[in-house]
């Protein structure tokens, strides 16, 4: 990676209402955004029009200019300290954030963790541990679902109504700032079931796999479906709802109809030390079709998905709007 | 790359009350049994015993790549042979700490650690136990990597600033997923 001593970079993106990563060359110190879609609009909304921030600001901070409702003007800019801009030196650094404490984990689909929600955002990742009564999930990462600020958040793809998963009374958790450095990543299984001649597998973190990828399933004896342990299968579909209604799934061409049902072990078993069930990506099946007659798309190619640059939080953008951004770099003296 | 994608085996033979536990002989045997059962090739031939006091022969072995925090933990594993107790030092590596069963452990201060990932929130140490040709670095047409230095004369009229940069055209890749396993452990209390 290299960069000129003084430089300006620019680009654009259409907000999807989710955290947006802008990859930049190293050393950029100022970042600005302008809402192109709403420029000149007199509509009755307060969409985010301007955003700016510098590298010395705390992570998630920004100076925001919201549109004045009903007029083509910008309200007095406000300072935000969460959901703004974060200058990222290395997104592959998965150092967890500060420990937070939860009071309970509900028995529900998805499970709800009661507790503080500092930097816990929908779509983000938390690492759970110290979970008495439900030690089966201790040490695992989960994608976050709905967040009730300051009160609770969902573990989006965990159904704690399944056998042996019970409500927990306390927990600790830490926000994991980014996904693993390399794609495709290994993912922990939270549920698995036969479906026609295939198997639907639910994972705890958004998997990112694509149709055609080849995966190997590991299912230790304490998770029931031992017959599938070590088998490889081709992903034939993604996003099929499982029995709990979760869609962070892959469907693989493994006929598990005669296999022992998948099931979680007890909390006591987990506390004594155990293996986990997980999916490991191992390659790609050259699946030819009418729309893709050339087969192998190299979707499974190992690639470094980490970045250095700026992360735009949900508080610094309005969904559906086109933003043009400009990044500045100068010499620090 | 291995931390992101390799299969893993938790140590469960220890007694520290965590999951995974500290590393024990049974855990090392489990990973060796798995690698051997998958016909993984060992990296190193054995070291034949010699009539030297305090030494012991060393089995042909796979590599175990870990963090230096495991010093002391490995010494407590049943059957551990310290590098200095090998019959001869000709085939040892600088980073090598010792051997248990068919694993020769290489430790580094930048070994892989997953923070706060155990049942009790402790750090989990990843020991990558690999057979020969389990993973590789693929270079594009021999490009590999470039380190680029621009001296100050290219900066401006006063030649105040130099720049350095690098470009990579290589990627690590697991070539046989059944020949490498991440043996995860915590430290004993």
Contacts between the chains, C-beta under 8 A, distances in Angstrom:
chain1	res1	chain2	res2	distance
A	1	B	165	5.9
A	1	B	166	6.3
A	1	B	167	7.7
A	2	B	148	6.0
A	2	B	163	6.3
A	2	B	164	7.1
A	2	B	165	2.1
A	2	B	166	7.1
A	2	B	167	7.7
A	3	B	163	7.6
A	3	B	165	7.2
A	4	B	163	7.6
A	5	B	155	5.8
A	5	B	156	7.7
A	5	B	161	5.2
A	5	B	163	6.4
A	94	B	114	7.9
A	94	B	115	7.7
A	95	B	115	6.3
A	96	B	115	5.4
A	96	B	116	5.1
A	99	B	116	7.6
A	99	B	121	7.3
A	127	B	116	6.0
A	127	B	117	6.4
A	129	B	116	6.4
A	129	B	117	7.6
A	129	B	118	6.7
A	129	B	119	6.2
A	129	B	120	6.4
A	129	B	121	4.0
A	130	B	119	7.7
A	130	B	120	6.2
A	130	B	121	5.6
A	131	B	119	8.0
A	135	B	19	7.4
A	135	B	119	5.8
A	138	B	19	6.8
A	138	B	118	7.6
A	138	B	119	3.9
A	138	B	120	7.5
A	139	B	19	6.4
A	139	B	117	5.2
A	139	B	118	5.1
A	139	B	119	5.2
A	139	B	124	7.3
A	172	B	121	5.8
A	174	B	116	5.6
A	180	B	3	7.0
A	180	B	4	3.8
A	180	B	5	8.0
A	181	B	1	7.5
A	181	B	3	8.0
A	181	B	4	6.0
A	182	B	1	4.6
A	182	B	4	4.0
A	182	B	5	6.0
A	182	B	172	7.8
A	183	B	4	7.7
A	184	B	5	6.8
A	185	B	4	4.7
A	185	B	5	6.1
A	186	B	4	6.8
A	186	B	5	5.6
A	186	B	6	7.1
A	186	B	7	7.1
A	186	B	8	7.4
A	216	B	7	7.4
A	216	B	177	6.3
A	218	B	7	6.2
A	270	B	19	6.1
A	270	B	119	6.9
A	271	B	17	7.6
A	271	B	19	7.0
A	271	B	119	6.9
A	272	B	12	7.6
A	272	B	19	7.7
A	273	B	10	6.8
A	273	B	11	7.3
A	273	B	12	3.6
A	273	B	13	7.7
A	273	B	14	7.1
A	273	B	18	7.6
A	273	B	19	4.8
A	273	B	20	6.4
A	273	B	21	4.8
A	274	B	10	6.8
A	274	B	12	6.3
A	274	B	19	6.2
A	275	B	9	6.7
A	275	B	10	5.3
A	275	B	12	7.2
A	276	B	8	8.0
A	276	B	10	7.1
A	278	B	7	7.6
A	278	B	8	7.4
A	280	B	5	6.9
A	280	B	6	7.5
A	280	B	7	5.0
A	280	B	177	6.1
A	281	B	5	6.6
A	282	B	174	7.6
A	282	B	177	4.6
A	301	B	171	7.9
A	302	B	1	6.4
A	302	B	5	7.1
A	302	B	171	5.6
A	302	B	172	6.7
A	302	B	173	4.8
A	302	B	174	7.5
A	303	B	171	6.8
A	304	B	171	7.2
A	331	B	161	6.4
